[in-house]
Amino acid sequence: MLKGTTFIKNLLADHIIKIVSEQLDVSRVEMFSINCYKRIVQARQIAMYLIRKNTTRSWTDISNLFGGRDHTTAIHSFRTVENLCFSDEQYKQRLLQIEN
């Protein structure tokens, strides 16, 4: 893999985390913490979802970005966000707003 490609993937992931953090009023420290408050978990899940959707990062890479969590956490986050988009129109619109 080219060095520049890794840099771009890191830059994109960092940018996504920053946007999600700002839009959902959750600090970066909270995003990477082991905190299980619903608003923090949802922000973390959305960030993981958007990173997976918009980059070529693996599940393991994404999990490692968030404090070395297990790769199944990233998979679960992705599926949770997808399912909520199908069942909750307000959630879907908020996600689209963040993504845009």
C-alpha positions, 0 to 999 in steps of 0.5 A: 500500500502506498504511504499516501493512501494510509495518510488519506485513510487516517485523515478521512477517519479523523475528519469523520470522528471530528464531524460526528463529535461536533454534530452530536456534542460528544467530545473526542475523549468521550468517543474513545472512552469506555463510557456506556452512556447512550448518547456517547455509544450512539455517537461512537456507533455512527462514527464507526459506521461512517468510517466503514462506509467511506473508507477502506478500513477493516473492522479491526482498524476501525475498532483499534481507532476507538481504543483497541476494541474488539473488531466485533464492536465495529461490526455490531455498530455498523449493523445497529446503525443500518437497522436503526435507519430502516426502523427510525426515520428521524434517526435516518435523517439525522445520520444523513445530516451528519453525513452531508 
